[in-house]
Structures are given as C-alpha cells and as structure tokens.
C-alpha cells in the first residue's frame, strides 16, 4: 500500500496528464480548423500519448490498492494567435510536465518508495 502523500501526488499527476491530453486535443482542433493538417495530426497523436500516460498512472495507483481520483479538469485554451504560439505553448507545457515528473520521482525516492520510484523511471526516460 502506498503512503497517503504518495497517492495524493500520483493523483495530481494523473489529473495533470489528463489535462495535457485535453490541451493537445484542443490545439489539434485549432490546427485542423486553420488548415494545419500536419500539426493537427501530430497534436492529436500526442493527446493520445498523454492519455496513455494518465492510464498507466491510474492503473498503477489502483494496482497498489489505493484509489485513483479524477478531479475536475480545467478546460484548455481554445483560441490561439498562430501556429508558432501553439508550439511555444506545447514546449512550455512539456517543460512543466517534465518538472512535475521529476518532482514526483524525487518524492518517491526521498520517502523510500522504491516501487513507485521504479515505476516512474518509464516517465523519466520518456
């Protein structure tokens, strides 16, 4: 069984990954609407990858005997000025996700939760 603090942190990451999927899907829709089919396809695929990340975390929490909790997911922005703005926002968001995964991994290591630390290595490597 995971420590309560670890479950809370994992649930935060689950919801962040869920938001990420929604963000990239919304960006994909904007690109499609503005004739950027290649970018739309890439962002749509990326949205699916983020949902995979969320599902992996969800399953891990569940398999440890804890309860995965899905919170309210904020609606992502849907208005953008340009394709450049979308890719700058994507980069900024990916940096945020990387920092969050690194912080989560640090918590797992610092609390000697080596099972979770090992599980998170997949995210660190990606």
C-alpha positions in Angstrom: 0.0 0.0 0.0 1.3 3.4 -0.9 1.7 6.2 1.6 -1.2 8.8 1.6 1.1 11.6 0.5 2.4 9.5 -2.5 -1.2 8.6 -3.5 -2.1 12.3 -3.4 1.0 13.2 -5.6 0.2 10.4 -8.1 -3.4 11.6 -8.3 -2.2 15.1 -9.0 -0.1 13.7 -11.9 -3.0 11.7 -13.2 -5.0 14.8 -13.5 -2.2 16.8 -15.0 -1.7 14.1 -17.7 -5.5 14.2 -18.3 -5.3 18.0 -18.7 -2.3 17.6 -21.1 -4.3 15.3 -23.3 -7.2 17.7 -23.4 -4.8 20.6 -24.1 -3.2 18.9 -27.1 -6.5 17.7 -28.4 -7.8 21.2 -28.3 -4.7 22.5 -30.0 -5.2 19.8 -32.6 -8.7 21.1 -33.3 -7.4 24.7 -33.7 -4.8 23.5 -36.2 -7.4 21.5 -38.2 -9.7 24.5 -38.2 -6.9 26.7 -39.6 -5.6 24.3 -42.3 -2.5 23.0 -40.5 -3.3 19.3 -41.1 0.2 18.0 -40.3 0.3 19.9 -36.9 -3.3 18.8 -36.2 -2.3 15.1 -36.7 0.8 15.4 -34.6 -1.0 17.1 -31.7 -3.9 14.6 -31.9 -1.4 11.7 -31.7 0.3 13.5 -28.8 -3.0 13.9 -27.0 -3.4 10.1 -27.2 0.1 9.6 -25.7 -0.8 11.8 -22.8 -4.0 9.8 -22.2 -1.8 6.6 -22.2 0.4 8.3 -19.6 -2.7 9.1 -17.5 -4.0 5.5 -17.8 -0.6 4.0 -16.8 -0.6 6.1 -13.6 -4.3 5.3 -13.0 -3.7 1.6 -13.2 -0.6 1.8 -11.1 -2.4 3.6 -8.3 -5.3 1.1 -8.5 -3.0 -2.0 -8.5 -1.2 -0.8 -5.4 -4.6 -0.9 -3.5 -5.1 2.8 -3.5 -7.9 4.8 -5.1 -7.1 6.8 -8.2 -9.1 10.1 -8.1 -10.1 12.1 -11.1 -10.7 15.7 -10.2 -12.2 18.5 -12.2 -10.1 19.1 -15.3 -9.9 22.7 -16.3 -10.9 23.5 -19.9 -7.8 24.2 -22.0 -7.5 27.4 -24.0 -9.0 27.2 -27.5 -8.0 30.5 -29.0 -4.5 30.9 -30.4 -2.9 33.6 -32.4 -0.7 31.4 -34.6 0.8 28.0 -35.1 4.0 29.4 -33.5 2.1 30.2 -30.3 0.8 26.7 -30.2 4.2 25.2 -30.5 5.7 27.6 -27.9 2.8 26.7 -25.5 3.4 23.0 -26.2 7.1 23.3 -25.4 6.3 25.3 -22.2 3.7 22.7 -21.1 6.1 19.8 -21.8 8.7 21.5 -19.6 6.0 21.8 -16.9 5.2 18.0 -17.2 8.9 17.1 -17.0 9.4 19.2 -13.8 6.3 17.5 -12.3 7.5 14.0 -13.1 11.0 14.8 -11.8 9.4 16.2 -8.5 7.2 13.1 -8.2 10.2 10.9 -8.7 12.1 12.8 -6.1 9.3 12.4 -3.6 9.2 8.6 -4.3 13.0 8.3 -3.8 13.0 10.6 -0.7 10.3 8.7 1.0 12.0 5.4 0.1 9.0 4.3 -2.0 11.3 2.4 -4.4 8.4 0.6 -6.1 6.9 3.9 -7.2 10.4 5.3 -8.0 11.0 2.3 -10.2 7.6 2.7 -11.9 8.3 6.4 -12.6 11.5 5.6 -14.4 9.5 4.9 -17.6 8.2 8.5 -17.5 11.7 9.9 -16.7 13.2 8.0 -19.6 10.5 9.2 -22.0 
